[in-house]
Amino acid sequence: MTDGFATLDGLYRRLWHTLETGVRDAAHPARRPTFATVSPTGWPEARTVVLRSADRGGTALTIHTDLCSGKIASLRATPRAALHVWDAEQALQIRVQADVTMQSGPDILPLWNSIPDHAQQSYGVIPPPGQPIATALDYIKRPDPATFAVLHCQIAYIDVVHLGAVHRRASFSRDRHWEGQWLSP
């Protein structure tokens, strides 16, 4: 059967194709996954991020962020995250659990230099993201490579659900060497 949802291998290929398409296509729903962490006080936090890379061979995803954002404190306390993608056109939900490491400083300056000026505006907001301000526009965008960071998300577990005419759900994990396991949807 050629249906990409009917076999574990087909579903695995489909979920990675979806993530990779999100990196390449700014209009694709996988481009802006929900990124969830746990705050230092134990509260769940979720926000939309931009998926910058999807590496099937290395089972990794990357996200760019501002070092002053709240997610950094959360990741320093608990260096794990979950990502969620919903692709309505495919009726496909992808949930990822990942160990997260941060990279910043001179090592990523070449990456910073390759980012368009309009995108650099997101790194270096004064006051820092999430801080109280007097009015809605009482902030300054001052691009600063010192606040730019890359979050490397090393995937540990993937749960994928296809909600087609026949529902299918499977998991893939590092512990099982990415061998799929069907789950009840």
C-alpha positions in Angstrom: 0.0 0.0 0.0 1.4 3.4 -0.9 -0.7 5.4 1.6 1.9 7.2 3.8 -0.3 6.8 6.8 -0.9 3.0 6.6 2.5 1.7 7.7 4.9 2.7 10.5 7.6 3.5 8.0 5.3 5.5 5.9 4.0 7.5 8.9 7.6 8.1 10.0 8.6 9.4 6.6 5.4 11.5 6.5 6.0 13.2 9.8 9.6 14.1 8.9 8.5 15.3 5.5 6.0 17.6 7.3 8.7 19.0 9.6 11.1 19.5 6.8 8.5 21.3 4.7 7.8 23.6 7.7 11.4 24.7 7.6 11.4 25.4 3.9 7.8 26.8 3.5 6.9 29.9 5.6 3.2 29.2 5.0 3.2 25.6 6.1 1.7 24.8 9.5 4.8 23.0 10.7 6.7 26.3 10.3 5.3 27.6 13.6 5.0 24.8 16.2 3.9 25.3 19.7 6.9 25.0 22.0 6.2 24.0 25.6 8.4 24.1 28.7 8.0 24.0 32.5 8.7 27.3 34.3 11.1 27.3 37.2 8.0 27.5 39.5 6.5 24.4 37.9 3.9 25.9 35.6 3.5 24.7 32.1 4.3 27.3 29.4 3.5 27.2 25.7 4.4 29.6 22.9 4.6 29.7 19.2 8.2 29.5 17.7 9.6 29.3 14.3 11.1 26.0 13.2 14.6 26.7 11.8 15.8 23.2 11.0 14.6 19.6 11.0 17.3 16.9 10.8 15.8 13.4 10.3 19.2 11.7 10.4 20.2 13.4 13.6 16.6 13.4 15.0 16.9 17.0 15.9 15.1 20.3 15.5 16.4 23.9 16.0 14.7 27.1 17.1 16.1 30.6 17.4 15.3 32.7 20.5 16.3 35.7 22.6 18.5 34.9 25.6 16.4 37.3 27.6 13.1 35.5 26.9 11.3 33.5 29.7 11.8 30.2 27.9 15.6 30.5 28.7 15.0 30.5 32.4 12.6 27.6 32.1 15.1 25.6 30.0 18.0 26.3 32.4 15.8 24.9 35.2 14.5 21.9 33.1 16.3 21.5 29.8 13.5 19.7 28.1 10.7 20.8 25.8 7.7 19.5 23.9 6.7 20.7 20.4 3.3 20.4 18.9 2.4 20.6 15.2 -1.2 20.4 13.8 -1.5 20.1 10.0 -5.2 20.4 9.3 -4.8 19.7 5.5 -3.2 16.3 6.3 -5.3 15.8 9.5 -1.9 15.1 11.2 -0.8 15.9 14.7 2.9 15.6 15.6 4.0 15.8 19.3 7.7 15.8 20.0 9.6 15.5 23.3 13.2 16.7 23.3 16.3 17.4 25.4 17.3 21.0 24.7 20.8 22.6 24.7 21.4 26.3 24.1 24.2 27.8 22.0 25.0 31.5 21.9 28.0 33.8 21.6 30.8 34.0 19.1 30.3 30.5 17.8 27.0 31.4 16.2 27.9 34.9 14.9 28.1 33.5 11.3 24.5 32.3 11.7 23.5 35.7 13.1 25.1 37.5 10.2 23.1 35.3 7.7 19.8 36.3 9.3 17.9 39.1 7.4 17.8 42.5 9.1 14.0 42.3 9.7 14.4 39.0 11.5 17.3 40.3 13.6 14.8 42.8 15.1 13.4 40.0 17.3 16.6 39.7 19.3 17.5 42.6 21.5 14.2 44.2 22.6 14.5 46.7 25.4 13.2 46.1 28.0 13.6 42.3 27.6 10.7 40.2 26.4 7.9 39.7 29.0 8.9 42.7 31.2 6.1 45.2 32.1 5.8 48.3 30.0 3.7 51.5 30.4 2.0 51.4 27.0 1.6 48.9 24.2 4.5 50.3 22.2 6.8 51.3 25.0 9.8 49.3 23.8 12.7 49.6 21.5 13.9 47.0 19.0 17.7 47.1 19.0 19.1 44.0 17.3 21.9 42.5 19.5 23.8 39.4 18.5 24.7 39.0 22.2 21.0 38.1 23.0 20.7 35.6 20.0 20.6 31.9 20.9 19.9 28.6 19.1 18.0 25.9 20.8 19.1 22.5 19.8 16.3 20.0 20.4 17.5 16.4 20.4 14.4 14.4 20.0 13.7 11.6 22.5 10.1 10.7 21.6 7.6 11.4 18.8 3.8 10.7 19.0 2.0 11.1 15.7 -1.7 10.9 15.0 -3.5 10.8 11.7 -7.2 11.7 12.0 -8.2 10.5 8.6 -11.3 8.4 7.8 -9.5 5.6 9.7 -7.6 7.0 12.7 -4.0 5.9 13.2 -1.5 6.7 16.0 2.1 5.6 16.5 5.1 6.4 18.6 8.8 6.5 17.7 11.5 6.8 20.4 15.2 7.0 20.7 15.1 4.2 23.3 13.6 1.9 20.6 16.1 3.1 18.0 13.2 4.9 16.2 11.4 1.6 15.6 7.7 2.5 15.4 5.0 1.2 17.8 1.3 1.5 16.9 -0.9 3.1 19.6 -4.6 3.2 20.1 -5.8 6.5 18.8 
